[in-house]
Amino acid sequence: MNDAITKIMQNAMFNNRFLGEIIIYKDNEIQAVVEIGGELENNPGRSIAELADSAQFTVKISDAPDPSSGEKITYKGTVYMIDRILLTDTMSQTHTISCSKNHRGIRK
């Protein structure tokens, strides 16, 4: 691995003047690249689909080495539950963590 490339990528991603934003993970303020949205899970054969507010947080592995399902991330006062690690990028040494909140059923 090239440490110089990792440093360049992390400096670009986690500069709070550009992409980086503050989140709280395990009572620590850390930088993250944040994507907020929603997910609709359509269950075939069922009359109810599941809708949830979703978020993805890309963080340095050194700030969150082993995030686990059920742990919490707070962003701008809103608490999201970690669902899973979506992606680990070895070049930039980051995890992209998939999170959600407000799960609810809706009729199809």
C-alpha atoms as one frame of an Amber mdcrd trajectory, in Angstrom:
protein
   0.000   0.000   0.000   1.195   3.505  -0.747   0.891   5.677   2.384   1.274
   8.869   0.336  -1.813   8.036  -1.749  -3.801   7.198   1.396  -2.822  10.542
   2.955  -3.818  12.489  -0.179  -7.194  10.718  -0.377  -7.971  11.203   3.322
  -6.947  14.887   3.233  -9.328  15.459   0.323 -12.237  13.471   1.780 -12.115
  14.586   5.396 -11.367  18.280   5.026 -14.368  19.914   6.734 -14.162  22.879
   4.349 -15.079  20.560   1.470 -16.566  17.090   2.033 -16.002  16.195   5.690
 -18.707  16.700   8.298 -18.716  15.966  12.020 -20.520  12.860  13.317 -20.489
  11.261  16.754 -19.425   7.625  17.005 -18.809   5.981  20.391 -18.943   9.421
  22.088 -16.175  10.761  19.826 -16.500  13.497  17.221 -15.013  12.247  13.957
 -15.010  13.411  10.339 -17.197  11.646   7.786 -18.460  12.011   4.251 -22.245
  11.900   4.711 -25.027  10.762   2.358 -28.643  10.939   3.600 -31.609   9.355
   1.813 -34.335   6.739   2.071 -34.808   3.072   1.248 -37.840   1.099   0.173
 -37.666  -2.662   0.607 -40.320  -4.361  -1.480 -41.126  -7.832  -0.133 -42.601
 -10.060  -2.888 -45.776 -11.833  -1.844 -46.487  -9.451   1.026 -48.926  -6.555
   1.035 -46.610  -4.326   3.099 -43.257  -2.873   2.066 -40.711  -1.479   4.515
 -39.591   2.126   4.281 -36.668   3.546   6.281 -34.587   6.692   6.455 -31.059
   5.732   5.447 -27.592   7.206   5.727 -24.125   6.250   4.625 -21.102   7.518
   6.504 -17.616   7.129   5.061 -15.068   7.282   7.883 -11.379   6.629   8.411
 -10.690   3.073   9.575  -8.469   4.574  12.278 -11.527   6.460  13.669 -13.912
   3.475  13.477 -11.874   0.266  13.148 -14.701  -2.215  13.708 -18.209  -0.691
  13.560 -20.890  -3.209  14.482 -24.560  -3.651  13.686 -26.706  -1.964  16.329
 -24.169   0.696  17.309 -25.199   4.328  16.933 -23.980   7.252  14.854 -25.305
  10.744  15.542 -25.393  13.293  12.742 -26.743  16.811  13.350 -28.621  15.550
  16.423 -30.246  12.615  14.602 -29.375   9.092  15.737 -28.889   6.358  13.117
 -28.377   2.665  13.861 -25.528   0.908  12.091 -26.780  -1.866   9.800 -23.491
  -3.029   8.272 -20.189  -2.047   6.719 -21.093  -1.475   3.086 -17.563  -1.032
   1.752 -13.986  -1.117   3.017 -11.569   0.782   0.781  -8.003  -0.343   1.394
  -6.489   2.426  -0.745  -8.062   5.294   1.212  -8.248   3.256   4.463 -11.977
   4.000   4.916 -15.186   2.205   5.791 -18.519   3.194   4.294 -21.094   2.370
   6.947 -24.759   1.788   6.082 -27.194   3.071   8.731 -30.944   3.553   9.103
 -33.717   4.897  11.336 -37.522   5.188  11.341 -38.361   1.779   9.909 -42.048
   1.610   9.024 -44.391  -0.479   6.929 -46.479   0.902   4.094 -49.242  -0.785
   2.114 -48.466  -1.585  -1.502
